[in-house]
Amino acid sequence: MPDKQLNKKDIQNIQALAREKLIAYCKLNDVIGTGIFNILEKNSRVLYYPLHDPQVWGFSETIQGKSFVCINTSLPYDKQVFAAAHELYHLWFGFSGEIMISKDMQELDSDMEVELFANRFAAEFLVNEELLRQEMRVFDINRDDLSIKDIVKLANIFVVPYRTMTKRLYEIGLFSKKEYEEFKSYTDEQADIWRNRLGLSVPERKNKIGLSNLVDKAMELYENHLITYEKLEYLLEFAELTPVKMGIERENSYQPPTDEELDAIMEE
């Protein structure tokens, strides 16, 4: 399937938006990587949940004026990173409510133009061209003789999917069209083999469940005696936690004194 194309003006506009946000978050000269989740959580309530559908990377929605984003944690961590940046575009520039889908788990694709904008923004935001070139110099990666090893190393540095890095190198003019098509043909499995071969460590956060501040709020309510132990147990179950895991043991129910105990107390 050929890549859909944005026109030059659209790309320039997206680059300007990405640069503006990079400056705002002091990330113009810093790899964002997994820090993308801190930025996302600053802008919305984030639900991390394993959806068990590899085609759905994430989605965003606005409910009663509050923004919510869901990230599918059944996916590899680098794809979660990209999904978070993609959803930030929707939060910052509108059109929330779209589901981010990968039809073949190899490359994000959508017929909607706004999804192309969001994908390109995510790439520009996570892999800023100036920083990419800088990291290539730091790690002695020859821009004139890029190999599969180099692409995998760069993808690992920026914590983005292999195909995202491949496309990014093409977008900034370091690949010919022929080279891009060749490197793009590598599957995720083949890229993983190269990561293992090169001894690269990949961050793991598989199947994480996080429901924004639900756990903290539930704990506060219980600590302030506003909900029962049973209610706390019910709320924590959504995050696959228990009160015991949170350091709270079930308290013994109140037992009124017996008649004998009351008589003894009265005689004192």
Stockholm file with secondary structure:
# STOCKHOLM 1.0

chainA/1-268         MPDKQLNKKDIQNIQALAREKLIAYCKLNDVIGTGIFNILEKNSRVLYYPLHDPQVWGFSETIQGKSFVCINTSLPYDKQVFAAAHELYHLWFGFSGEIMISKDMQELDSDMEVELFANRFAAEFLVNEELLRQEMRVFDINRDDLSIKDIVKLANIFVVPYRTMTKRLYEIGLFSKKEYEEFKSYTDEQADIWRNRLGLSVPERKNKIGLSNLVDKAMELYENHLITYEKLEYLLEFAELTPVKMGIERENSYQPPTDEELDAIMEE
#=GR chainA/1-268 SS CCCCCCCHHHHHHHHHHHHHHHHHTTCTTSCCGGGHHHHHHHHSEEEEECCSCTTEEEEEEEETTEEEEEEETTSCHHHHHHHHHHHHHHHHHSCTTCEEECSSSSSCCCSSHHHHHHHHHHHHHHSCHHHHHHHHHHTTCCTTSCCHHHHHHHHHHHTCCHHHHHHHHHHTTSSCHHHHHHHHTCCHHHHHHHHHHHTCCCCCCTTCCEETTHHHHHHHHHHTTSSCHHHHHHHHHTTTCCTTTTTCCCCCCCCCCCHHHHHHHHHC
#=GC SS_cons         CCCCCCCHHHHHHHHHHHHHHHHHTTCTTSCCGGGHHHHHHHHSEEEEECCSCTTEEEEEEEETTEEEEEEETTSCHHHHHHHHHHHHHHHHHSCTTCEEECSSSSSCCCSSHHHHHHHHHHHHHHSCHHHHHHHHHHTTCCTTSCCHHHHHHHHHHHTCCHHHHHHHHHHTTSSCHHHHHHHHTCCHHHHHHHHHHHTCCCCCCTTCCEETTHHHHHHHHHHTTSSCHHHHHHHHHTTTCCTTTTTCCCCCCCCCCCHHHHHHHHHC
//
